[in-house]
Amino acid sequence: MRIAIAEAGLDPTIGYLHVCQPGRQALVYDLMEPHRPEVDRGLLVLLQHQTFTPRDFLVDAKGVCRLHPELARSLVATLCMDVTCDQFAVTLKGGGTRVL
């Protein structure tokens, strides 16, 4: 999405729902926001059927706990199969449209 926004000539750091801060891709988050309920619903269904083990998580030196990359890829692949997204179309500088 970030690349498509840049190709469309839009600034990905200027959003209307999320706070604009240096290094934050506010517009990317804004365009993903309408799909949050679908993703949350799919994730909750998936979590009801998934049994986790300690090796599914990694804890770094600062105590931050993250999903193991292999599990994260699996969850994303499963969610992407279940979530259907409408596409966003933007008008490009110089004419034409781009689907995000």
C-alpha positions as CSV (number, residue, x, y, z in Angstrom):
1,M,0.0,0.0,0.0
2,R,2.8,2.4,0.9
3,I,4.4,2.0,-2.5
4,A,1.1,2.6,-4.3
5,I,0.5,5.7,-2.3
6,A,3.9,7.1,-3.3
7,E,3.4,6.1,-6.9
8,A,0.1,8.1,-6.8
9,G,2.1,11.1,-5.7
10,L,0.6,11.2,-2.3
11,D,2.5,11.7,0.9
12,P,2.1,8.6,3.1
13,T,3.0,10.6,6.2
14,I,0.0,12.9,6.0
15,G,-3.1,11.2,7.3
16,Y,-6.6,12.3,8.4
17,L,-7.4,9.7,11.1
18,H,-3.9,8.9,12.5
19,V,-1.5,11.4,14.0
20,C,1.1,12.8,11.6
21,Q,4.5,12.2,13.2
22,P,8.0,12.0,11.6
23,G,8.5,8.5,10.2
24,R,4.9,7.4,10.7
25,Q,3.0,6.3,7.7
26,A,-0.3,7.9,8.8
27,L,-2.1,7.7,5.4
28,V,-1.2,4.0,5.0
29,Y,-2.8,3.3,8.4
30,D,-5.8,5.5,7.4
31,L,-6.5,3.5,4.3
32,M,-6.2,0.2,6.1
33,E,-8.6,1.3,8.9
34,P,-11.9,0.4,7.2
35,H,-10.7,-3.2,7.0
36,R,-9.8,-3.5,10.7
37,P,-13.2,-5.1,11.7
38,E,-12.8,-7.8,9.1
39,V,-9.2,-8.5,10.1
40,D,-10.1,-8.5,13.8
41,R,-13.0,-10.9,13.2
42,G,-10.8,-13.3,11.2
43,L,-8.1,-13.1,13.8
44,L,-10.5,-13.9,16.7
45,V,-11.9,-16.9,14.8
46,L,-8.4,-18.1,14.1
47,L,-7.3,-17.7,17.8
48,Q,-10.3,-19.8,18.9
49,H,-8.9,-22.7,16.9
50,Q,-5.1,-22.2,17.5
51,T,-3.2,-23.6,20.5
52,F,-0.1,-21.7,21.2
53,T,3.1,-22.9,22.8
54,P,6.0,-21.0,24.4
55,R,8.1,-21.5,21.2
56,D,5.5,-19.6,19.2
57,F,6.8,-16.4,20.8
58,L,10.2,-14.6,21.1
59,V,11.2,-12.4,24.0
60,D,14.0,-9.9,23.3
61,A,16.6,-8.6,25.8
62,K,14.2,-5.7,26.7
63,G,11.4,-8.1,27.6
64,V,9.4,-7.4,24.4
65,C,7.3,-10.4,23.4
66,R,6.7,-11.0,19.7
67,L,5.2,-13.8,17.6
68,H,7.8,-16.1,16.1
69,P,8.2,-15.1,12.4
70,E,7.1,-18.5,11.2
71,L,3.8,-18.3,13.1
72,A,3.3,-14.6,12.1
73,R,3.7,-15.6,8.4
74,S,1.2,-18.5,8.9
75,L,-1.4,-16.2,10.6
76,V,-1.0,-13.5,7.9
77,A,-1.4,-16.2,5.1
78,T,-4.6,-17.5,6.8
79,L,-6.0,-14.1,7.3
80,C,-5.3,-12.9,3.8
81,M,-7.3,-15.9,2.5
82,D,-10.3,-15.0,4.7
83,V,-10.4,-11.2,4.3
84,T,-11.8,-9.7,1.2
85,C,-10.9,-6.0,0.6
86,D,-12.5,-3.4,-1.5
87,Q,-9.8,-1.5,-3.5
88,F,-9.0,2.2,-3.3
89,A,-8.6,4.1,-6.5
90,V,-6.7,7.4,-6.6
91,T,-6.1,9.8,-9.4
92,L,-2.5,10.1,-10.4
93,K,-0.7,13.4,-11.2
94,G,-0.9,13.8,-14.9
95,G,-4.1,11.8,-15.2
96,G,-5.1,8.2,-14.9
97,T,-5.9,6.2,-11.8
98,R,-4.1,3.7,-9.6
99,V,-5.8,1.0,-7.5
100,L,-4.3,0.8,-4.0
